[in-house]
Amino acid sequence: MFNPAEDPQSIARKLYRYNKTAEHRIRTPEEVNEQTAAAYKELGYVAIEEVLTREEVEAALQDITDVIHGRIVGPKIQYFRGRSERKDSPDFDSPEEREHAVRKLHKFIDYCPALHHICYHPKIWSVLEKVLGDQPRFCEDQALLKPPSKDAGIEKPWHQDMAYSSFSYDRMVAGVWVALDEALPENGCMHVIPRSHRSGPVPHYAVRDWQLCDTVVDVDKDEMVPLKPGGILVFSGLLHHGTPPNLSDQRRRALQFHYAPEPAVKMTPAEYKRVFTNEMTKAEC
């Protein structure tokens, strides 16, 4: 198990593999069919390379920039640990420094027209209907920015999204990860363990983040999911996935939305605790 202060290069080298690219890829949403949905259920993910237009990507990036610099007010901003949460903090020496301090935005779709458009994009919803087998219901929005910064571009350890109580429903939730910059192995593209969702919920621990124990992740089966801007990854809420630290000089901005099937209901706190937590301490990990 890695210490929370572990060197980023060591984490990237020991907990991720860079020799295999995820193979379940299609070019456009229009190509999603019954075979795609069946493969999604088997593997736990599907990458779709061409979904958003360049104009949609550029508008989304502008919304994100406007939130960070206070031109759009309302969304929540998460800076790296130790950095002020105030958007008007005086200790940024430049606009670039401010942008490189932001790890995540959330609760933004009511304030950002371009991001709202992507969240409810008809092409994305058509894919969700096919892989969920039901009408999707929006759950939560995030912008995961992973700048080229040792503080804010840190790893998101291996985890299952449904282990976050916001997404814990009695039916399988789907995540949609949208590349706004080119997502590459060097700057922290998504990594997945195919078929890991089939093992069901796994206890999580508060170590470097709310995460799977490093020792239970089948790292040898890790597959990278590089994407061009406008490409998306749709994945099961129980799929083991994570992103290594950004060790490059390039930004890696992405959106992530979660959707539940319309009939799904939230787990009770007792059920959530039973399946996703361990009463022991993190020393048991």
Secondary structure, DSSP 8 states (H G I E B T S, - for coil): ---TT--HHHHHHHH---S-B---EES-GGG--HHHHHHHHHHSEEEES--S-HHHHHHHHHHHHHHHTTSS-SSEEEE-TTS---TT-TT-SSHHHHHHHEEEEES-TTT-HHHHHHHT-HHHHHHHHHHHSS-EEEEEEEEE---S-TTTS--EEEE-GGGSGGG-BSS--EEEEEESS-B-TTTT-EEE-TTGGGG----EEESSSEEE-GGGS-GGG-EEE-B-TT-EEEEETTS-EEE----SSS---EEEEEEEETT--B--HHHHHHHH--SS-GGG-
